[in-house]
Amino acid sequence: MSKLTLVAAVAALSTLSFGVLAHGEAGESERSMMPPEQKAWGIGASEEQVDRELVIRMDDSMRFTPDHFEVAEGETLKLVIKNEGKMLHELVLGTAAELEEHAALMAKFPGMEHDEPYMAHVAAGQTQTLIWTFNRAGRFDFACLLPG
């Protein structure tokens, strides 16, 4: 089985210019109603499919801990995302190109609301989870695309 590496793309994307953003607060029930969509970096999954849990911490220093991790192709992770900062943060999974495209879209439409199974918006002091199957080989990234 091949290994995948995910790397935080905060530094590269934090140099982009952003407007003020507003994100929707879609709950787990809304998210679970959406059919899974295959992406280049995998597909959304359910709690029953989880192979392993990984805690990712983020704070106002604009860093993730850990800033990278490896998964086996086909492995399903439950990402427990803890915001230890004082402001809203997010974690978005994707390829570097997809993250750059998403950042540009957010800059163009700063008021757009969105919620996808590969992203979590986490309020200060709160925790959110993402469950994702990494069923494609490659190197993928994760980033916070909010201004700050």
Buried (B, 14 or more C-beta within 10 A) or exposed (E): EEEBEBBBBBEBBBEEEBEEBEBEEBEEEEBEEEEEEEBEBBBBBEEEBBBEEBEBBBBEEBEBEEBEBEBEBBBBBBBBBBBBBEEBBBBBBBBBEBBBEBBBEBBEEEEEEBBBBBBBBBEEEBBBBBBBBBBBEBEBBBBBBBBE
